Amino acid sequence: DPNVGAIEAEDFIIAFEARATPKAASDWLTLLRQHTDKPIRYLVLSHYHAVRVLGASAFNAESIITHEMTRFLIEERGQQDWDSEFGRMPRLFREPEGIPGLTRPDIVFNDRLSIPLGGDRGNLELAFCGRGHTAGDIIAWIPKHKIMFAGDLVEAEAALYTGDAFHFDWSSATLDKVKSYQAEILIGGRGAVVRGRDKVDAAIEQTRGFLNGMKEKVGDVHRRGGTLKEAFEQTHAHLAPKFGRWPIFEHCLPFDVKRLWDELEGIDWPQIWTAELDRQVWDQLQS
């Protein structure tokens, strides 16, 4: 399941990620309320994918914060992504009838946004590190404690979904920027919390390794004029020994390979996934 988190400020809470439905979010909020009854002032969404944002109404946050490009993506493809992800991962959409509609931010930023936490707690820094998992991923950084919420830019022993990604940016400058923070604790998009600088760096490099493995195999097939099906088979054979046992590997890889193939074809901006396109790609590559 996608990770969620919260930062306790002096007088309020900042929640990070929202889950797929208000019901799914309320289960997390029940746990949070065992620790604090402070009001949730901000709900920070690392990026737009339906499974991470459509539970936002349960938080009753004063404001929802995203990158400005995430706001654009919500307007461009929000409903299609909702329909697509509901079809792909129905288990995560508990009581979907409770979703009031698309989640939209009321605070957006481009490069960096600082939130004072009050008292001697320092600041929470929200930052855009470059195009990666989507066009609008942000990280949340607590400098005083060297804690980073990385969203889906980094996964800890979980496979990557890259169907809306920019593989070449992500695997190079974007992950370099994430690594430059020298975090001591990292909460990735999925998987366990990573503790210790060496293990944080290893999680970042594991993410880069997945991307580079894809680039190598899909790139080889594309250069020699092969087919998308061949690219998928070569990539699966290459990645499965290391990553195949990890969550969502089989589920995501067809969409990952299709998006990277599109990039190699010169399509910079990701296609909008629909239920119909999902079925088409799945049938072509996993049949």
Secondary structure as the mmCIF struct_conf table of DSSP 4:
data_model
#
loop_
_struct_conf.conf_type_id
_struct_conf.id
_struct_conf.beg_label_comp_id
_struct_conf.beg_label_asym_id
_struct_conf.beg_label_seq_id
_struct_conf.end_label_comp_id
_struct_conf.end_label_asym_id
_struct_conf.end_label_seq_id
STRN STRN1 GLY A 5 GLU A 8
BEND BEND1 GLU A 10 ASP A 11
STRN STRN2 ILE A 13 PHE A 16
BEND BEND2 ALA A 20 THR A 21
HELX_RH_AL_P HELX_RH_AL_P1 PRO A 22 LEU A 32
TURN_TY1_P TURN_TY1_P1 ARG A 33 HIS A 35
STRN STRN3 ILE A 40 VAL A 44
BEND BEND3 SER A 46 HIS A 47
HELX_RH_AL_P HELX_RH_AL_P2 ALA A 50 VAL A 53
TURN_TY1_P TURN_TY1_P2 LEU A 54 GLY A 55
HELX_RH_3T_P HELX_RH_3T_P1 ALA A 56 PHE A 59
BEND BEND4 GLU A 62 GLU A 62
STRN STRN4 SER A 63 HIS A 67
HELX_RH_AL_P HELX_RH_AL_P3 GLU A 68 ARG A 88
HELX_RH_3T_P HELX_RH_3T_P2 PRO A 90 LEU A 92
BEND BEND5 ARG A 94 GLU A 95
HELX_RH_3T_P HELX_RH_3T_P3 PRO A 96 GLY A 98
BEND BEND6 GLY A 101 GLY A 101
BEND BEND7 ASP A 106 ASP A 106
STRN STRN5 ILE A 107 PHE A 109
BEND BEND8 ASN A 110 ASP A 111
STRN STRN6 ARG A 112 PRO A 116
BEND BEND9 GLY A 118 GLY A 118
TURN_TY1_P TURN_TY1_P3 GLY A 119 ASP A 120
STRN STRN7 ASN A 123 PHE A 128
BEND BEND10 ARG A 131 GLY A 136
STRN STRN8 ILE A 138 ILE A 142
TURN_TY1_P TURN_TY1_P4 PRO A 143 LYS A 146
STRN STRN9 ILE A 147 GLY A 151
TURN_TY1_P TURN_TY1_P5 ASP A 152 LEU A 153
BEND BEND11 VAL A 154 VAL A 154
BEND BEND12 ALA A 156 ALA A 158
HELX_LH_PP_P HELX_LH_PP_P1 ALA A 159 TYR A 161
TURN_TY1_P TURN_TY1_P6 GLY A 163 ASP A 164
HELX_RH_AL_P HELX_RH_AL_P4 HIS A 167 ASP A 169
HELX_RH_PI_P HELX_RH_PI_P1 TRP A 170 THR A 174
HELX_RH_AL_P HELX_RH_AL_P5 LEU A 175 SER A 180
TURN_TY1_P TURN_TY1_P7 TYR A 181 TYR A 181
BEND BEND13 GLU A 184 GLU A 184
STRN STRN10 ILE A 185 GLY A 188
BEND BEND14 GLY A 189 GLY A 191
HELX_LH_PP_P HELX_LH_PP_P2 ALA A 192 VAL A 193
STRN STRN11 VAL A 194 ARG A 195
BEND BEND15 GLY A 196 GLY A 196
HELX_RH_AL_P HELX_RH_AL_P6 ARG A 197 ARG A 223
TURN_TY1_P TURN_TY1_P8 ARG A 224 GLY A 225
HELX_RH_AL_P HELX_RH_AL_P7 LEU A 228 PHE A 243
TURN_TY1_P TURN_TY1_P9 GLY A 244 ARG A 245
BEND BEND16 TRP A 246 TRP A 246
TURN_TY1_P TURN_TY1_P10 PRO A 247 ILE A 248
HELX_RH_AL_P HELX_RH_AL_P8 PHE A 249 LEU A 264
TURN_TY1_P TURN_TY1_P11 GLU A 265 GLY A 266
BEND BEND17 TRP A 269 TRP A 269
HELX_LH_PP_P HELX_LH_PP_P3 PRO A 270 TRP A 273
HELX_RH_AL_P HELX_RH_AL_P9 ALA A 275 GLN A 286
#
